[in-house]
Amino acid sequence: MTLVPRTRLGPYEIVALLGAGGMGEVYRALDTRLDRTVAIKVIRQDKGAGSEDLRRRFEREERVVSSLSHPHICPLYDVGSQSGIDFLVMEFLVGETLAARLQHGPLPPDQVMRYAMEIADALATAHRIGIVHRDLKPANIMLTQSGSKLLDFGLAKFRKPAENSLKGVSVLETVTVPEAGADDPYSTRKGVLIGTFQYMAPEQLEGKESDARSDLFAFGAIVHEMATGRKAFQGSSPASLIGAILHSEPPPVSSLRLGATPALDYVVKTCLSKNPDDRWQSAHDLMLQLQWIAGSSGAANPIAPRRSRAAVLGWLVAGILLLAVAFLIPSRRGAPTYPARFLVTPPEGTALLGSIAVSPDGAQVAFVAATPEGSASLWVRPMHSLDARTLPGTEGAQHPFWSPDGRFIAFFAERKLKKIRVEGGPPQVLCDAFDARGGAWNSEGMIVFSPNSGDPLWRIPGNGGTPSQVTSLDRSRQESSHQWPHFLPGGHRFLYLALSAREESRGIYAGSLDGKESVRLTGAEGGAAYGAAPDNQGLLLFLRGRTLLGQPFHSKALQLSGEPLPIADNLWYDATKPGSTAFSVSANGVLAYRTGGVRTTQLAWFDRSGRPLGQVGPAGAYRDPALSPDEKRVAVARVDPQTGTHDIWLFESAREVMTRLTFEPGDETTPVWSPDGSRIVFASDRDGPANLYQKAASGAETEQPLLKTLASKFPTDWSRGNHSVVFATWDPKTQWDLWTLPMTGDNKPAPYLRAEFDSFQAQFSPGGRWIAYASNESNRYEIYVQPFPLSSGRWQISTHGGAQPQWSRDGTELYYLAPDRKLMVVAVKPGGALEPGPPKPLFQTRVTGLVDVRNHYMTGAGGQRFLVNSIVGEGASTPIAVALNWPAGLKQ
């Protein structure tokens, strides 16, 4: 049971819960004797206050920490027991854990060295008196203004002086700590794993005896992660992760982070040696080596000859690749050229996502890759290198494109158009982009982009400003969207894809920045690009089906000639975004493209552990799933591949039948069921902005307009308690606001929450008393709950980011998705006041996105199963093919 504020434990008064782990809960408290803030750790009540195992672990931490005195180890002030509650009183640290900091990318080099030296020094002190931490990980390191602090010695082990076999370590003093033995549940016994998989040494994973060198292995993994932003070892399952730790080597830090020295590579590589005898033999020696690296400037690298030969070989291979590229790219002298192709594989442990972009000079390729947990970011791979590097701050990136000078990469993330320097740094927000479909950047510094799947193209200066519309949808041609722009030579005209219900209108058009009438060039199923041939004759590259074609094209006259010829077959395709492209071409003839499968989604049931329970319907391009009150039907928005727009469809689980509910042109999305399951409210942009409509779920009547205004609006829930629909609406001044619409009486909409930040994804509690929603008021999306109607009181539910809240049918649990797309659960105490508990993970999802208008999952009755719209066909092993001098191949 969580301790409530003002509870007294001796002279300590509880103020607030700070967090909870596997063993203890940590509270902020006031020492009433000294009037100082402290942190109090107690045995978790839900684990049983009398648990002998937990008491032993708690006693271990108490005695270990009391024996340690070091500026970078969190000190113990006091211990106590009251009413069966054992507690430790420790220094209250202001800051964040290293794990939380690493969610934002790698640390600056000076911080990497500072924290590494501090942690190594702290370990040296612990090891010197025979204490092995055994659970060293970023979550157990706190970053404060005074530096790093090592936490949580609950799994620590004491080695008697006679047992200490570490080379170069003398035990200066001893300490009375419960000795690991046969009756100790936390001892290292064969088959018992102690610690956290991601940072465990091979000997720990094999159930062998661990010593201080096991801590140094974990230390090496942490330094690697601090420097690169990537975990040293990765795997899609515990088994594959263990296999990686036992048998694979992580890439050198210097291959992932510019400026990293070979000396740091050597330190980390030595720490991560599989054999403990090949690692550093003491934390003190390791600390001295780090001090030497930090203090030396231009000093000789302390690298063994074997490592030096490997480095020379790596540079030799890279040099050969660079020479090959220089030879094969067309020269200005018109020397004979020959087509060539090679593959660029995604970084180990990641999968490619979406489109790719070759730099204007053809020397680099940018792409988005995601970890198995779903964390996606922007990567850059130089053509002459064997490794790619990530750009911190680009989490959730989509559809990258380059500045004409190659200094910046623009991309879309968090419903914004952003840009970032190629060498890294904080990204800059240029403008809003709700559901983007690509962009292009010309030599005059102007960006043309598609902000939404149902919009024309807009323009904005590359340094930011106010966007202005540059194309218009031609309703006489039934155009539904303009997407995937690409500038032609000169930078005034551009190519784009127009989607339409009419085949004769759908295809590639040439538009201009002055907004003059566009010219249709050819029919196509995807975006187009312009490539220059060696004889200065241009080529139009475009898709028909999944075949990439090239056709002679005069860019000034806007005329095609000859016949289109195939360049590559079986290109990767995203069915959820019709018209998406999987190729890119530079100005000097470097072409990159992806082949492979089709990206779709699949509706499927999962239990609370993430175990699949069965699929709902076939795989397809779906979004916005809504489960009927009786759980027998599912309403979804399904994309039309010809128009790129969505219609509402219904799945009937018992009969396995799928029927179409809406038929009007335009986007019909975000279906919401009435409490009795007889009607569905949805959004449709058939008349311009997205307005609210309703229709009988039986399909027996036409759609009826509910609410029409000049602002787009999307319903997200229909309350069972007060018969109101809550919807999100866009306001240029306040961004996404929440409004409610009574479904009885005068049907007059009313604002619920308006502020200068996003508030959306609103969900009524079962009784209609509360509304849970996502908001970025703290510059990060979190889940909040407020009363309905709005009154005093507001609770933050998520702790480290969250989106897409969902209540259980009985109101005792609240679910949401964490930034890594893991489904989280928070217990809510039923009754008068809202009393949320700490968030706990349920299982990893593969939903399509987080910051959307609606949820990508629904909960079944009792909270025992969840309907999730998951990504399938991502193409994890599909590499990027790079083609040099491909136009020469068309002529052969």
Secondary structure, DSSP 8 states (H G I E B T S, - for coil): ----TT-EETTEEEEEEEEE-SSEEEEEEEETTTTEEEEEEEE-GGG-TT-HHHHHHHHHHHHHHHT---TTB--EEEEEEETTEEEEEEE---EEEHHHHHTT----HHHHHHHHHHHHHHHHHHHHTTEE-S---GGGEEEETTEEEE---TT-EE--GGG---TT-------------TT-TTS--TT---S-GGG--HHHHTT----HHHHHHHHHHHHHHHHHSS-SS--SSHHHHHHHHHH-----HHHHSTT--HHHHHHHHHHT-SSGGGS-S-HHHHHHHHHHHHH-SS------HHHHHHHHHHHHHHHHHHHHHHHHS--TT------EEEEE---TT-EEEEEEEE-TTSSEEEEEEE-TT--EEEEEEETT-S--EE-TT-TT-EEEEE-TTSSEEEEEETTEEEEEETT----EEEEE-SS---EEE-TTSEEEE--STTS--EEEETT----EE-----GGGTEEEEEEEEE-TTSSEEEEEEEESSTTT-EEEEEETT----EEEE--SS--EEEE-TTS-EEEEEEETTEEEEEEEETTTTEE-S--EEEESSB-EETTSTT---EEE-TTSEEEEEBS-EEEEEEEEEETT--EEEEEEEEESEEEEEE-TTSSEEEEEEE-TTT--EEEEEEETTTTEEEE---SSS-EEEEEE-TTSSEEEEEE-TTSS-EEEEEETT--S--EEEE--SS-EEEEEE-TTT-EEEEEEEETTTEEEEEEEESSTT---EEEE--SS-EEEEEE-TTSSEEEEEE-TTSS-EEEEEESS--S--EE--SS--EEEEE-TTSSEEEEE-TT-EEEEEEB--SSS--B---EEEEE--BS-SSSSS-SEEE-GGGSEEEEEEEE---TT--EEEEESHHHHHT-
